[in-house]
Amino acid sequence: MPNYAEILAFLAENPPQLESECELHASLLELLARCLRNEQVATDDDFADFGEITGITVN
């Protein structure tokens, strides 16, 4: 099971700077919320909804 606190801490410590990063953060938060509501681990099918993510740099 994912460590949701760790994921949220990472997002908080790395605020989005670009429009694409804002969209990525929003998508990740939506996915986390969905997982918490369903109380199940995210699957590859959950990530398929977001399509291909390109051009993202994590510092």
mmCIF file of the N, C-alpha and C atoms, coordinates in Angstrom:
data_MODEL
# 
_entry.id   MODEL 
# 
loop_
_atom_site.group_PDB 
_atom_site.id 
_atom_site.type_symbol 
_atom_site.label_atom_id 
_atom_site.label_alt_id 
_atom_site.label_comp_id 
_atom_site.label_asym_id 
_atom_site.label_entity_id 
_atom_site.label_seq_id 
_atom_site.pdbx_PDB_ins_code 
_atom_site.Cartn_x 
_atom_site.Cartn_y 
_atom_site.Cartn_z 
_atom_site.occupancy 
_atom_site.B_iso_or_equiv 
_atom_site.pdbx_formal_charge 
_atom_site.auth_seq_id 
_atom_site.auth_comp_id 
_atom_site.auth_asym_id 
_atom_site.auth_atom_id 
_atom_site.pdbx_PDB_model_num 
ATOM 1   N N  . MET A 1 1  ? 0.849   -1.178 0.000   1.00 0.00 ? 1  MET A N  1 
ATOM 2   C CA . MET A 1 1  ? 0.000   0.000  0.000   1.00 0.00 ? 1  MET A CA 1 
ATOM 3   C C  . MET A 1 1  ? 0.894   1.240  0.000   1.00 0.00 ? 1  MET A C  1 
ATOM 4   N N  . PRO A 1 2  ? 0.564   2.219  -0.826  1.00 0.00 ? 2  PRO A N  1 
ATOM 5   C CA . PRO A 1 2  ? 1.399   3.417  -0.905  1.00 0.00 ? 2  PRO A CA 1 
ATOM 6   C C  . PRO A 1 2  ? 1.363   4.221  0.394   1.00 0.00 ? 2  PRO A C  1 
ATOM 7   N N  . ASN A 1 3  ? 2.434   4.923  0.633   1.00 0.00 ? 3  ASN A N  1 
ATOM 8   C CA . ASN A 1 3  ? 2.511   5.805  1.793   1.00 0.00 ? 3  ASN A CA 1 
ATOM 9   C C  . ASN A 1 3  ? 1.989   7.181  1.355   1.00 0.00 ? 3  ASN A C  1 
ATOM 10  N N  . TYR A 1 4  ? 0.709   7.424  1.600   1.00 0.00 ? 4  TYR A N  1 
ATOM 11  C CA . TYR A 1 4  ? 0.077   8.658  1.129   1.00 0.00 ? 4  TYR A CA 1 
ATOM 12  C C  . TYR A 1 4  ? 0.708   9.900  1.749   1.00 0.00 ? 4  TYR A C  1 
ATOM 13  N N  . ALA A 1 5  ? 1.102   9.816  3.010   1.00 0.00 ? 5  ALA A N  1 
ATOM 14  C CA . ALA A 1 5  ? 1.726   10.961 3.673   1.00 0.00 ? 5  ALA A CA 1 
ATOM 15  C C  . ALA A 1 5  ? 3.031   11.335 2.977   1.00 0.00 ? 5  ALA A C  1 
ATOM 16  N N  . GLU A 1 6  ? 3.782   10.333 2.565   1.00 0.00 ? 6  GLU A N  1 
ATOM 17  C CA . GLU A 1 6  ? 5.054   10.575 1.877   1.00 0.00 ? 6  GLU A CA 1 
ATOM 18  C C  . GLU A 1 6  ? 4.811   11.244 0.507   1.00 0.00 ? 6  GLU A C  1 
ATOM 19  N N  . ILE A 1 7  ? 3.806   10.775 -0.191  1.00 0.00 ? 7  ILE A N  1 
ATOM 20  C CA . ILE A 1 7  ? 3.483   11.357 -1.499  1.00 0.00 ? 7  ILE A CA 1 
ATOM 21  C C  . ILE A 1 7  ? 3.033   12.804 -1.339  1.00 0.00 ? 7  ILE A C  1 
ATOM 22  N N  . LEU A 1 8  ? 2.155   13.060 -0.366  1.00 0.00 ? 8  LEU A N  1 
ATOM 23  C CA . LEU A 1 8  ? 1.682   14.427 -0.130  1.00 0.00 ? 8  LEU A CA 1 
ATOM 24  C C  . LEU A 1 8  ? 2.817   15.341 0.317   1.00 0.00 ? 8  LEU A C  1 
ATOM 25  N N  . ALA A 1 9  ? 3.729   14.829 1.137   1.00 0.00 ? 9  ALA A N  1 
ATOM 26  C CA . ALA A 1 9  ? 4.884   15.619 1.571   1.00 0.00 ? 9  ALA A CA 1 
ATOM 27  C C  . ALA A 1 9  ? 5.748   15.984 0.373   1.00 0.00 ? 9  ALA A C  1 
ATOM 28  N N  . PHE A 1 10 ? 5.953   15.035 -0.544  1.00 0.00 ? 10 PHE A N  1 
ATOM 29  C CA . PHE A 1 10 ? 6.746   15.305 -1.734  1.00 0.00 ? 10 PHE A CA 1 
ATOM 30  C C  . PHE A 1 10 ? 6.098   16.413 -2.566  1.00 0.00 ? 10 PHE A C  1 
ATOM 31  N N  . LEU A 1 11 ? 4.788   16.317 -2.763  1.00 0.00 ? 11 LEU A N  1 
ATOM 32  C CA . LEU A 1 11 ? 4.094   17.340 -3.551  1.00 0.00 ? 11 LEU A CA 1 
ATOM 33  C C  . LEU A 1 11 ? 4.178   18.705 -2.871  1.00 0.00 ? 11 LEU A C  1 
ATOM 34  N N  . ALA A 1 12 ? 4.077   18.723 -1.543  1.00 0.00 ? 12 ALA A N  1 
ATOM 35  C CA . ALA A 1 12 ? 4.149   19.985 -0.811  1.00 0.00 ? 12 ALA A CA 1 
ATOM 36  C C  . ALA A 1 12 ? 5.552   20.593 -0.868  1.00 0.00 ? 12 ALA A C  1 
ATOM 37  N N  . GLU A 1 13 ? 6.567   19.744 -0.838  1.00 0.00 ? 13 GLU A N  1 
ATOM 38  C CA . GLU A 1 13 ? 7.952   20.218 -0.863  1.00 0.00 ? 13 GLU A CA 1 
ATOM 39  C C  . GLU A 1 13 ? 8.397   20.643 -2.260  1.00 0.00 ? 13 GLU A C  1 
ATOM 40  N N  . ASN A 1 14 ? 7.655   20.232 -3.278  1.00 0.00 ? 14 ASN A N  1 
ATOM 41  C CA . ASN A 1 14 ? 8.009   20.523 -4.665  1.00 0.00 ? 14 ASN A CA 1 
ATOM 42  C C  . ASN A 1 14 ? 6.824   21.178 -5.375  1.00 0.00 ? 14 ASN A C  1 
ATOM 43  N N  . PRO A 1 15 ? 6.532   22.429 -5.005  1.00 0.00 ? 15 PRO A N  1 
ATOM 44  C CA . PRO A 1 15 ? 5.367   23.083 -5.607  1.00 0.00 ? 15 PRO A CA 1 
ATOM 45  C C  . PRO A 1 15 ? 5.550   23.255 -7.113  1.00 0.00 ? 15 PRO A C  1 
ATOM 46  N N  . PRO A 1 16 ? 4.458   23.187 -7.837  1.00 0.00 ? 16 PRO A N  1 
ATOM 47  C CA . PRO A 1 16 ? 4.551   23.323 -9.294  1.00 0.00 ? 16 PRO A CA 1 
ATOM 48  C C  . PRO A 1 16 ? 4.986   24.729 -9.687  1.00 0.00 ? 16 PRO A C  1 
ATOM 49  N N  . GLN A 1 17 ? 5.796   24.807 -10.733 1.00 0.00 ? 17 GLN A N  1 
ATOM 50  C CA . GLN A 1 17 ? 6.294   26.090 -11.223 1.00 0.00 ? 17 GLN A CA 1 
ATOM 51  C C  . GLN A 1 17 ? 5.703   26.416 -12.596 1.00 0.00 ? 17 GLN A C  1 
ATOM 52  N N  . LEU A 1 18 ? 5.450   25.381 -13.375 1.00 0.00 ? 18 LEU A N  1 
ATOM 53  C CA . LEU A 1 18 ? 4.948   25.548 -14.735 1.00 0.00 ? 18 LEU A CA 1 
ATOM 54  C C  . LEU A 1 18 ? 3.512   25.056 -14.828 1.00 0.00 ? 18 LEU A C  1 
ATOM 55  N N  . GLU A 1 19 ? 2.837   25.473 -15.889 1.00 0.00 ? 19 GLU A N  1 
ATOM 56  C CA . GLU A 1 19 ? 1.457   25.045 -16.117 1.00 0.00 ? 19 GLU A CA 1 
ATOM 57  C C  . GLU A 1 19 ? 1.341   23.513 -16.144 1.00 0.00 ? 19 GLU A C  1 
ATOM 58  N N  . SER A 1 20 ? 2.273   22.863 -16.843 1.00 0.00 ? 20 SER A N  1 
ATOM 59  C CA . SER A 1 20 ? 2.215   21.395 -16.944 1.00 0.00 ? 20 SER A CA 1 
ATOM 60  C C  . SER A 1 20 ? 2.421   20.741 -15.580 1.00 0.00 ? 20 SER A C  1 
ATOM 61  N N  . GLU A 1 21 ? 3.251   21.337 -14.739 1.00 0.00 ? 21 GLU A N  1 
ATOM 62  C CA . GLU A 1 21 ? 3.458   20.803 -13.395 1.00 0.00 ? 21 GLU A CA 1 
ATOM 63  C C  . GLU A 1 21 ? 2.197   20.967 -12.549 1.00 0.00 ? 21 GLU A C  1 
ATOM 64  N N  . CYS A 1 22 ? 1.493   22.081 -12.726 1.00 0.00 ? 22 CYS A N  1 
ATOM 65  C CA . CYS A 1 22 ? 0.229   22.287 -12.010 1.00 0.00 ? 22 CYS A CA 1 
ATOM 66  C C  . CYS A 1 22 ? -0.775  21.212 -12.389 1.00 0.00 ? 22 CYS A C  1 
ATOM 67  N N  . GLU A 1 23 ? -0.836  20.915 -13.670 1.00 0.00 ? 23 GLU A N  1 
ATOM 68  C CA . GLU A 1 23 ? -1.755  19.872 -14.143 1.00 0.00 ? 23 GLU A CA 1 
ATOM 69  C C  . GLU A 1 23 ? -1.367  18.510 -13.584 1.00 0.00 ? 23 GLU A C  1 
ATOM 70  N N  . LEU A 1 24 ? -0.066  18.233 -13.546 1.00 0.00 ? 24 LEU A N  1 
ATOM 71  C CA . LEU A 1 24 ? 0.405   16.957 -13.009 1.00 0.00 ? 24 LEU A CA 1 
ATOM 72  C C  . LEU A 1 24 ? 0.066   16.839 -11.523 1.00 0.00 ? 24 LEU A C  1 
ATOM 73  N N  . HIS A 1 25 ? 0.320   17.891 -10.765 1.00 0.00 ? 25 HIS A N  1 
ATOM 74  C CA . HIS A 1 25 ? 0.010   17.874 -9.333  1.00 0.00 ? 25 HIS A CA 1 
ATOM 75  C C  . HIS A 1 25 ? -1.484  17.641 -9.120  1.00 0.00 ? 25 HIS A C  1 
ATOM 76  N N  . ALA A 1 26 ? -2.306  18.344 -9.892  1.00 0.00 ? 26 ALA A N  1 
ATOM 77  C CA . ALA A 1 26 ? -3.755  18.185 -9.766  1.00 0.00 ? 26 ALA A CA 1 
ATOM 78  C C  . ALA A 1 26 ? -4.173  16.755 -10.085 1.00 0.00 ? 26 ALA A C  1 
ATOM 79  N N  . SER A 1 27 ? -3.580  16.184 -11.122 1.00 0.00 ? 27 SER A N  1 
ATOM 80  C CA . SER A 1 27 ? -3.902  14.809 -11.507 1.00 0.00 ? 27 SER A CA 1 
ATOM 81  C C  . SER A 1 27 ? -3.485  13.820 -10.421 1.00 0.00 ? 27 SER A C  1 
ATOM 82  N N  . LEU A 1 28 ? -2.320  14.031 -9.851  1.00 0.00 ? 28 LEU A N  1 
ATOM 83  C CA . LEU A 1 28 ? -1.859  13.144 -8.781  1.00 0.00 ? 28 LEU A CA 1 
ATOM 84  C C  . LEU A 1 28 ? -2.754  13.249 -7.554  1.00 0.00 ? 28 LEU A C  1 
ATOM 85  N N  . LEU A 1 29 ? -3.167  14.469 -7.220  1.00 0.00 ? 29 LEU A N  1 
ATOM 86  C CA . LEU A 1 29 ? -4.055  14.638 -6.074  1.00 0.00 ? 29 LEU A CA 1 
ATOM 87  C C  . LEU A 1 29 ? -5.419  13.995 -6.324  1.00 0.00 ? 29 LEU A C  1 
ATOM 88  N N  . GLU A 1 30 ? -5.917  14.101 -7.546  1.00 0.00 ? 30 GLU A N  1 
ATOM 89  C CA . GLU A 1 30 ? -7.177  13.430 -7.894  1.00 0.00 ? 30 GLU A CA 1 
ATOM 90  C C  . GLU A 1 30 ? -7.046  11.918 -7.761  1.00 0.00 ? 30 GLU A C  1 
ATOM 91  N N  . LEU A 1 31 ? -5.929  11.386 -8.229  1.00 0.00 ? 31 LEU A N  1 
ATOM 92  C CA . LEU A 1 31 ? -5.695  9.950  -8.144  1.00 0.00 ? 31 LEU A CA 1 
ATOM 93  C C  . LEU A 1 31 ? -5.596  9.501  -6.687  1.00 0.00 ? 31 LEU A C  1 
ATOM 94  N N  . LEU A 1 32 ? -4.886  10.268 -5.866  1.00 0.00 ? 32 LEU A N  1 
ATOM 95  C CA . LEU A 1 32 ? -4.784  9.935  -4.448  1.00 0.00 ? 32 LEU A CA 1 
ATOM 96  C C  . LEU A 1 32 ? -6.159  9.957  -3.792  1.00 0.00 ? 32 LEU A C  1 
ATOM 97  N N  . ALA A 1 33 ? -6.944  10.974 -4.100  1.00 0.00 ? 33 ALA A N  1 
ATOM 98  C CA . ALA A 1 33 ? -8.286  11.070 -3.520  1.00 0.00 ? 33 ALA A CA 1 
ATOM 99  C C  . ALA A 1 33 ? -9.138  9.873  -3.931  1.00 0.00 ? 33 ALA A C  1 
ATOM 100 N N  . ARG A 1 34 ? -9.060  9.500  -5.196  1.00 0.00 ? 34 ARG A N  1 
ATOM 101 C CA . ARG A 1 34 ? -9.819  8.344  -5.691  1.00 0.00 ? 34 ARG A CA 1 
ATOM 102 C C  . ARG A 1 34 ? -9.392  7.072  -4.958  1.00 0.00 ? 34 ARG A C  1 
ATOM 103 N N  . CYS A 1 35 ? -8.093  6.903  -4.781  1.00 0.00 ? 35 CYS A N  1 
ATOM 104 C CA . CYS A 1 35 ? -7.585  5.712  -4.093  1.00 0.00 ? 35 CYS A CA 1 
ATOM 105 C C  . CYS A 1 35 ? -8.039  5.696  -2.631  1.00 0.00 ? 35 CYS A C  1 
ATOM 106 N N  . LEU A 1 36 ? -7.983  6.842  -1.978  1.00 0.00 ? 36 LEU A N  1 
ATOM 107 C CA . LEU A 1 36 ? -8.402  6.896  -0.584  1.00 0.00 ? 36 LEU A CA 1 
ATOM 108 C C  . LEU A 1 36 ? -9.892  6.627  -0.443  1.00 0.00 ? 36 LEU A C  1 
ATOM 109 N N  . ARG A 1 37 ? -10.690 7.164  -1.365  1.00 0.00 ? 37 ARG A N  1 
ATOM 110 C CA . ARG A 1 37 ? -12.131 6.916  -1.318  1.00 0.00 ? 37 ARG A CA 1 
ATOM 111 C C  . ARG A 1 37 ? -12.433 5.435  -1.525  1.00 0.00 ? 37 ARG A C  1 
ATOM 112 N N  . ASN A 1 38 ? -11.720 4.822  -2.440  1.00 0.00 ? 38 ASN A N  1 
ATOM 113 C CA . ASN A 1 38 ? -11.952 3.415  -2.753  1.00 0.00 ? 38 ASN A CA 1 
ATOM 114 C C  . ASN A 1 38 ? -11.208 2.474  -1.814  1.00 0.00 ? 38 ASN A C  1 
ATOM 115 N N  . GLU A 1 39 ? -10.260 3.045  -1.034  1.00 0.00 ? 39 GLU A N  1 
ATOM 116 C CA . GLU A 1 39 ? -9.416  2.252  -0.131  1.00 0.00 ? 39 GLU A CA 1 
ATOM 117 C C  . GLU A 1 39 ? -8.775  1.077  -0.853  1.00 0.00 ? 39 GLU A C  1 
ATOM 118 N N  . GLN A 1 40 ? -8.233  1.373  -2.029  1.00 0.00 ? 40 GLN A N  1 
ATOM 119 C CA . GLN A 1 40 ? -7.519  0.353  -2.787  1.00 0.00 ? 40 GLN A CA 1 
ATOM 120 C C  . GLN A 1 40 ? -6.270  0.971  -3.395  1.00 0.00 ? 40 GLN A C  1 
ATOM 121 N N  . VAL A 1 41 ? -5.345  0.135  -3.752  1.00 0.00 ? 41 VAL A N  1 
ATOM 122 C CA . VAL A 1 41 ? -4.095  0.573  -4.346  1.00 0.00 ? 41 VAL A CA 1 
ATOM 123 C C  . VAL A 1 41 ? -4.344  0.948  -5.804  1.00 0.00 ? 41 VAL A C  1 
ATOM 124 N N  . ALA A 1 42 ? -3.692  1.998  -6.261  1.00 0.00 ? 42 ALA A N  1 
ATOM 125 C CA . ALA A 1 42 ? -3.804  2.402  -7.659  1.00 0.00 ? 42 ALA A CA 1 
ATOM 126 C C  . ALA A 1 42 ? -3.211  1.331  -8.557  1.00 0.00 ? 42 ALA A C  1 
ATOM 127 N N  . THR A 1 43 ? -3.840  1.134  -9.693  1.00 0.00 ? 43 THR A N  1 
ATOM 128 C CA . THR A 1 43 ? -3.348  0.168  -10.671 1.00 0.00 ? 43 THR A CA 1 
ATOM 129 C C  . THR A 1 43 ? -2.882  0.913  -11.911 1.00 0.00 ? 43 THR A C  1 
ATOM 130 N N  . ASP A 1 44 ? -2.251  0.186  -12.814 1.00 0.00 ? 44 ASP A N  1 
ATOM 131 C CA . ASP A 1 44 ? -1.826  0.795  -14.069 1.00 0.00 ? 44 ASP A CA 1 
ATOM 132 C C  . ASP A 1 44 ? -3.018  1.352  -14.831 1.00 0.00 ? 44 ASP A C  1 
ATOM 133 N N  . ASP A 1 45 ? -4.180  0.727  -14.698 1.00 0.00 ? 45 ASP A N  1 
ATOM 134 C CA . ASP A 1 45 ? -5.380  1.214  -15.378 1.00 0.00 ? 45 ASP A CA 1 
ATOM 135 C C  . ASP A 1 45 ? -5.776  2.600  -14.887 1.00 0.00 ? 45 ASP A C  1 
ATOM 136 N N  . ASP A 1 46 ? -5.544  2.896  -13.598 1.00 0.00 ? 46 ASP A N  1 
ATOM 137 C CA . ASP A 1 46 ? -5.853  4.219  -13.072 1.00 0.00 ? 46 ASP A CA 1 
ATOM 138 C C  . ASP A 1 46 ? -5.005  5.286  -13.750 1.00 0.00 ? 46 ASP A C  1 
ATOM 139 N N  . PHE A 1 47 ? -3.745  4.960  -14.006 1.00 0.00 ? 47 PHE A N  1 
ATOM 140 C CA . PHE A 1 47 ? -2.842  5.919  -14.626 1.00 0.00 ? 47 PHE A CA 1 
ATOM 141 C C  . PHE A 1 47 ? -3.106  6.061  -16.118 1.00 0.00 ? 47 PHE A C  1 
ATOM 142 N N  . ALA A 1 48 ? -3.723  5.081  -16.738 1.00 0.00 ? 48 ALA A N  1 
ATOM 143 C CA . ALA A 1 48 ? -4.016  5.131  -18.173 1.00 0.00 ? 48 ALA A CA 1 
ATOM 144 C C  . ALA A 1 48 ? -4.952  6.283  -18.501 1.00 0.00 ? 48 ALA A C  1 
ATOM 145 N N  . ASP A 1 49 ? -5.789  6.687  -17.552 1.00 0.00 ? 49 ASP A N  1 
ATOM 146 C CA . ASP A 1 49 ? -6.720  7.800  -17.772 1.00 0.00 ? 49 ASP A CA 1 
ATOM 147 C C  . ASP A 1 49 ? -5.988  9.108  -18.079 1.00 0.00 ? 49 ASP A C  1 
ATOM 148 N N  . PHE A 1 50 ? -4.757  9.243  -17.619 1.00 0.00 ? 50 PHE A N  1 
ATOM 149 C CA . PHE A 1 50 ? -4.029  10.485 -17.771 1.00 0.00 ? 50 PHE A CA 1 
ATOM 150 C C  . PHE A 1 50 ? -3.213  10.564 -19.056 1.00 0.00 ? 50 PHE A C  1 
ATOM 151 N N  . GLY A 1 51 ? -3.135  9.479  -19.806 1.00 0.00 ? 51 GLY A N  1 
ATOM 152 C CA . GLY A 1 51 ? -2.382  9.476  -21.051 1.00 0.00 ? 51 GLY A CA 1 
ATOM 153 C C  . GLY A 1 51 ? -0.895  9.491  -20.783 1.00 0.00 ? 51 GLY A C  1 
ATOM 154 N N  . GLU A 1 52 ? -0.153  9.870  -21.806 1.00 0.00 ? 52 GLU A N  1 
ATOM 155 C CA . GLU A 1 52 ? 1.300   9.881  -21.700 1.00 0.00 ? 52 GLU A CA 1 
ATOM 156 C C  . GLU A 1 52 ? 1.761   11.224 -21.150 1.00 0.00 ? 52 GLU A C  1 
ATOM 157 N N  . ILE A 1 53 ? 2.620   11.182 -20.140 1.00 0.00 ? 53 ILE A N  1 
ATOM 158 C CA . ILE A 1 53 ? 3.163   12.393 -19.534 1.00 0.00 ? 53 ILE A CA 1 
ATOM 159 C C  . ILE A 1 53 ? 4.580   12.570 -20.062 1.00 0.00 ? 53 ILE A C  1 
ATOM 160 N N  . THR A 1 54 ? 4.845   13.735 -20.648 1.00 0.00 ? 54 THR A N  1 
ATOM 161 C CA . THR A 1 54 ? 6.173   13.995 -21.204 1.00 0.00 ? 54 THR A CA 1 
ATOM 162 C C  . THR A 1 54 ? 6.666   15.365 -20.770 1.00 0.00 ? 54 THR A C  1 
ATOM 163 N N  . GLY A 1 55 ? 7.963   15.560 -20.843 1.00 0.00 ? 55 GLY A N  1 
ATOM 164 C CA . GLY A 1 55 ? 8.571   16.867 -20.625 1.00 0.00 ? 55 GLY A CA 1 
ATOM 165 C C  . GLY A 1 55 ? 8.493   17.373 -19.206 1.00 0.00 ? 55 GLY A C  1 
ATOM 166 N N  . ILE A 1 56 ? 8.580   16.491 -18.225 1.00 0.00 ? 56 ILE A N  1 
ATOM 167 C CA . ILE A 1 56 ? 8.500   16.913 -16.830 1.00 0.00 ? 56 ILE A CA 1 
ATOM 168 C C  . ILE A 1 56 ? 9.850   16.680 -16.171 1.00 0.00 ? 56 ILE A C  1 
ATOM 169 N N  . THR A 1 57 ? 10.333  17.707 -15.481 1.00 0.00 ? 57 THR A N  1 
ATOM 170 C CA . THR A 1 57 ? 11.598  17.619 -14.772 1.00 0.00 ? 57 THR A CA 1 
ATOM 171 C C  . THR A 1 57 ? 11.327  17.739 -13.286 1.00 0.00 ? 57 THR A C  1 
ATOM 172 N N  . VAL A 1 58 ? 11.855  16.817 -12.498 1.00 0.00 ? 58 VAL A N  1 
ATOM 173 C CA . VAL A 1 58 ? 11.703  16.862 -11.049 1.00 0.00 ? 58 VAL A CA 1 
ATOM 174 C C  . VAL A 1 58 ? 13.044  17.226 -10.458 1.00 0.00 ? 58 VAL A C  1 
ATOM 175 N N  . ASN A 1 59 ? 13.055  18.266 -9.649  1.00 0.00 ? 59 ASN A N  1 
ATOM 176 C CA . ASN A 1 59 ? 14.301  18.720 -9.022  1.00 0.00 ? 59 ASN A CA 1 
ATOM 177 C C  . ASN A 1 59 ? 14.566  17.969 -7.763  1.00 0.00 ? 59 ASN A C  1 
# 
